[in-house]
Amino acid sequence: MRFDTKKRFLMVAALMAVAMSMMACGGLDSDADDGGASDSGYGVAATAAPAATAAPAATAKPASTTRSSVVTGTTLDSDSSESPSDASGSGSTQGSAGGPASIDRDVASAASDRVIVRTADVDITADNVFDSLEDISKISTAAGGWVVSSFQSRKYEGQISIRVPAERFEDVMARITDLAVEVERVTTSTQDFTEEFTDINARARTLRDTVEQLRVIFLRAEEVEDALVIQQEITRV
């Protein structure tokens, strides 16, 4: 959070992020667009660069601005890759029956094997900087997350970064904005990390396979010297 003593503003930057593994983060409704961003008035989640807050008059009441950034990894079904004809047929049937709800299902299905990072940056006005920082810390802990960083630079300015599980994203965002006297700004965005995540998993599998092969060779080694060399290789991996 940043606080300007002249403006008497409290700015709380809350970064809520989840690990981008399919096991660590729950299913998450998201914009599957890579790097998509949007500005909204309240309750949205995704990454966006903080916007500058307009300077109030020197006589303004003490305030606090909360910035909430949420990054969440989502896993979506790869089986959703239908042919264009199948997809259009299914969409028209659901569209006539379910409307917006069917669209949400289609989006969730299309995104299912993706690792999507969602972030949200929220600026809010609050009554007390210190209390707001403490409250946000408690909110993140209660949601199964933790505080990444927190500091109060001046009496009326502070920042806090937190990480929370993807499935608690909406709830945490709502609770943070509930702390506000006024919600100044909410910006959201998404980023697709599927390629990076897949690459890391592939490397991990390769390393595990290498270790297993070395262990088999180690067990077959007849000379102590050979066993030591193999053990060193296992340690390097």
Buried (B, 14 or more C-beta within 10 A) or exposed (E): BBBBEEBBBBBBBBBBBBBBEBEEBBBBBBBBEBEBBBEBEEBBBBBBEBBEBEEBEEEEEBBBBBBBBBBBBBBBBEEBEBEEEEBEEBBEEBEEEEEEEBEEEBBBBBBBBBBBBBBBBBBBBBBBBEEBBEBBBEBBEEBEBEBBEBEBBBBBBBBBBBBBBBBBBBBBBEBBBEBBBEBBBBBBBBBBBBEEBEEEEEEEEEEEEBBEEBEEBBEEBEEEEEBEEBBEBBEEE
